[in-house]
């Protein structure tokens, strides 16, 4: 058990922590990242989508309706698993409050512009640092099985059009031309040409390596406490020693609320658990990344794998296993849209991970103490907002 000093200690080594470490180290700071298993959490198992088009926050009128439907429907996009903690009950109430249309519209505008800036920073990272992020510039498609669901997107399109977002409306024939492997009788799709995708695990590790190249250090340690005095945090205790620093950054994803308590801060983050299944492939199955709207499934098709992602489950415990039938159910739901999916028996085991969700759907990025910065609460947009968050954290420290 020893003691280490750094200019900045970052708690969390996922995409947010890695991006923060990169920009801080590039600015000249001595950075130490603490994470029990850097790069292996939700940043590795998510859909790998960089999607300004998905900037509507989780707290919106449609989600509020889903909260109510979950009481009656097993296939609701939002589900709750026991045990249900008092803090989660308060969080749900806060999310319903934040779901009022004018608040959701304001949050959408902010998220959209942050997402566009973040995509620009991804491209700068790849060019200036020579990082192989394997960005795929294929755009995304929001696909609809029924005409009714297709028509219901008019409000979303009006909102995005107000931000000068570019999109294309594809009827059945245009959709067949764009994606021949989709089932032909679908109602249509909305295409977003500026969306991107990547391999999330590879990208997280590549940015962490770029941070190391600028002098940052990563250590596989778990933070178990903090030492505070006179309004400042002076050190954190880990399972292997003590780390002192001038600044501390909480980028611990779904665990940020627990870590925040060590620092004397309340961070209103709850884990929203998602599920993914990955198939091996010898070629890209689809030309675009695809959101199957009615099934609430995202398909990211890379050169060597196809990943299906779905679900938003609250409650339960971090180590709870996916339901026994989760993989077959996800496969069947996706195959109703994409019959050419690789064989079910080639898929890996279902993965379950927690996204850090705030009641408003907006990330919490800013000072929460004299020398403590929160960088968490990105929900389903963690990969999308990684670079812009890292850039903001660096600015807060260096300025």
N, C-alpha and C positions, 0 to 999 in steps of 0.2 A: 504494500500500500504506500504510494508516494504522492507527491504534490507536483502539479504542473501549472504553468501560467501561460495565458494567451491574451492577445488584445481582445479577441471575440471568441466566446464559446457558443457554438450552435448546437442546440439539443434537437436532434433529428437529422437523419441522413438520407431522406427520400428526395424526390425531385425538388421540393421547396428548399430544404436544407442544403442540398448540393448546389443549387443555383445561388443561394445566399452566400455560401462559402466561396463560390467562384468569383462573384463580383466583389466581395470583401477582400479576398486575397489579391485580386487584380488591382485593387486600389492601394495595396501595400500593407494591409493589416495582417497580423499574425493570427491565423484562424485555426481553431480546433473543433472538429465535428464529433459529437458523441451520440452513438446509436448502437443498440445491442446487435443489430444486423443491418448495416447500411445498405440501402438500395433494394431491400427484399420485401418491403411492406406493400401498401396499396400502390406505390409507384411502380411496382413490378407486375402486379396482377390486373391492372385496369385496362380499359379499352385501347389506350394509345391514340386518342383522338385529340387534335388541336382544332377546336371548333368554336370560333366566334358565333356561328349560327345557333349554338346551343346556350346562348347567354341569358336566356330567361331564367331567373333564379328559382330555386326549389320552392320558395315561398311565393306562390302565385295562386290565383283563383282555382285553376284546374287541380293543383295539388291539394288545396283545401277540400275540394270535392272528393279527391282520392282518399284523404284521411277518413272521411265519413264512409266511403264505400268499403274500406278495408274491414269494417265491422260485419259486412254482409257477403263479401266476395273473396274467395280464396285466391283468385288470380288478379287481385288489385295490384297496381304498380307500387303501392306503398303498403307494407305489412308491418305488423308488430309482433314480436316474440317475447314471451315471458322469460325472466322477470322484468317488470316495468318499474323502473326506479322513480322516486319522487322528482328527481332532477329532470328525467326525460318527460314526465307529465308536464312540468313547467315549460320545458323546451317546446313541446307540441303546442301548448297554448300560445307561446310567443310566436311560433311559426304561423299559426292561424291568424294572429293579429297582424303580422307583417304581410300577409297575403292579399291585402286590399289592393285593388287594381292600380291606383296611382303610385303606391309605394313599389309595387312590382315593376311598373314601367320605368320608374326612376332607377331602380337597381339594374334593370336590363340595359339601360343606356350606359351606365358606368361599366358593367361587366363587358359589354361589347367593345367599348373603346380600349379597355385594358387588354382584352384578348387580341385585338388587332395589333396593338403595340407589342404584345408578347410574341406573336408570330414573326414580327419584324426582327425582334431580338434573337429568336431562334436562328433565323437566316444569317444574321450577323455573327452569331456564335460559330456557325458552321463555316462561314467564309473566313473570318478573322483569325479564329483559333485552329482551323483545320480539323474540327471535330466531325467525325463521321456519325451524324445523327440519323442517316438514312431517312431523311424527310421525304415523304411521298406527297407530291403535289397533285393528287388526283381529284380533289374536291370530295364533297359528301352528298349523299342523297337521303332525303327523308321520304320513305316509301309508304304508300297507303294501299290497303287491301280494298277498302270500300269508298264509294263516292262520298258518303256522309262524313267520314273522317277527313277526306280530302278537303271538303268544303269548310270544315271547322277550322282550318288553318288560316282563314282570312285575317283574323285578328293578329296572329303572330306575324303574318306577312306585312300587314300595315305597320306594325311596330318596327320591324326590321327595315322597311322601306324608309321610315322616318329617320333612320341612322345612315341612310344612303348605302345600306348593305346590298350587295349584288346577289341575285338568285334567279333561277330559271324554273318555270312551271312546265313539267313534262306530262303529257297525256299518255295513255297506254302504249301507243305505237312508239312514241319518242323514248319511253322508258325501256321498251324491248330493245330498241337500237342501242341505248346507252348501257344496258346490263342484260345481255342475252341469257345469262344463267339464272335470272329471276323467273319465277312462275309467270307465264304470259298473261293471265287474266287479272292482274293487279290493276287498280284504278288509276294510278299515276304516282308522281313523285315531285318533290321540290329539290332542285339542285343548288348547292352552294359552292361555287368554283374556287373560293379562296380558303376553304377549309383544308387542313393537312392531316396527316397521320404519320405514326412512327412506331417503332418497337419500344415500348415504355421502359422495359428493364435495361435494354442496351443504351437508350438515351440517358437514363439516370446515371448509369455507371460511367458513360463517356463524359458527362459534365462533371461528375466527381473527379475523374482523372484529370480533366482540365483544371479544376481547382487545385489539385495536388501539384500540377505543373507550375502553378503560381505560388506554391509554398504552403497551401493548406494541408492539415493533417486530419485523418479520420481514425477514430479509435472505437473498437467494439466494446462499449461500456454503457451501462444503464444508470441513469441519474436516479438517485434514491433520496435526495434531500438538498437543501440549500442553506447557506449561512447569510443572514441579513442583519444589518445594523444601520441605524440613522437613515432609513429610507432607501438604502442601497443594498444590492446583492453583492456580496464579496467573493463567494465561492459556491460551487456545487460539489456535493459528495456523490461519488459513483460507486459501483460495486467493486472498483479496483483502486480507488484513491480519491484525491481531492483536486479540483481544477479551479484556480482563481482566474479572474478576467476583469477587464474594464467594462465590457459589454456582454450581455447574454441574449441570445435569440432563441425563442421557443418555436420550433418548426417540427413539432412532434406529431403532426397529423391528427388522427382520431384520439391519440393519447394526450393531446395538448391540455385538456381540462385538468387531468391528473397531474401533469408536470407543472402546470400553472400554479397549483396549490402549494408546491414547494417554494415558489417565488412569492407567495402571498397574494396571488392574482386570481381573479375569477374569469375564466375564459369560457364563454357559453358555447361549447362545442360538444356535440353528441355524435357518436359513430353511426353512419348510415351504411349498413352492410350491403355490398354488392357481390354478385357471383359471376365467375367467368369459367369458360371451358375452352381449351386450346387443342386444335387438330393439327397434325403435321400436313404439309402440302408441298408439292414440287413446283407449284406455279401460283401466281395470284388467282384466287377463285373469282373475285369481283374486281371490276375496274375502279370502283369508288369505295370509300368507307360508307356503310349503309346503316341507317336507323330504321328498323321496322316499327312503324309508329304504333299500330294496334297491339303488337306483341311486346312492345317495350324492350326490344333486343337491339344491341349494336353489334355489327359485324365489321371487324377490321381484318382485311385480307392482305397479308404480306406475301413476300416471295417464297417463304418457307413454312408459313403457318397461317391458320385461320383462327381468330379468336372471337367467341361469342361472349357478350357481357350483358347482364340484366340485373334488375332488382334494386329495391331500396327498402331494407329491413331495419327497423329500430328495435331496441331492447335486446334481451339475451346477453350473452357473455362473449368477450373477444375470442375465446378459444372454442366456441360452439362449432361443431362440424356442420357443413351444408346438409340439408335433408337428404335422405338416402336416394330419393327419386329425382333429385335436382338435375343431374346430368341428363338422364333420358327425357325429362320434361322440357328442358331447354333445347335439346336437340330436336325433339318433335315439333316444338313451336317454331323454331327457325327453319326447319326443313319444309314447313308448309309454305314458306316464301322462297326458299332456295333448295330445290330438290337435289342439286348436285353437290351438296355438302359431302366432305369425305366420310367414309363409313364411321358409324357411331363407335365401333369397338377400337378405333384408332385414337380416340380422344384421350387426353390426359384426365386425371382426377379433377373434379370441380374445385375451384379455388374460391374462398370467401375472405373478404377483406373490408375494413371499415373506412369509409370516406369521412373526413372531418366536416360536419355540417353545422352551420350557425342558424339561428332562427330566421334571420332575414334572407339567407342565401348569399350574402356578401361575405367575402373573406375578411378576417381581422388582421390587418397589417398596420402596425404602428406601435408607439411606445405605450407600455402598460405599467411602467415604473420608471424611476429615475435613470436606470441603466439597463432596462429589460425591454425587449421588442418582441411582440407577437407576430408571427407569420404563419397563419393557419386558417382553417375554416373555408377552404376553397371548394368543398363539396365535390361535384363531378368534374370540376374544371381545374383540378390540380396540375395535370400535365400541361394544359393550355396556358395557365397563368404562372408557371414556374419562373421563366426568365424575368418577366416584369416584376414579380414579387422580389426576386433576388436583387434586382436593380434598385427597387425602392428601399429594401433593407440596408443595402450598402450606402445609399444616400442618407438615410437616417443616422447611421453611425458616423460617416465621414464629415457630415455637415453640422 
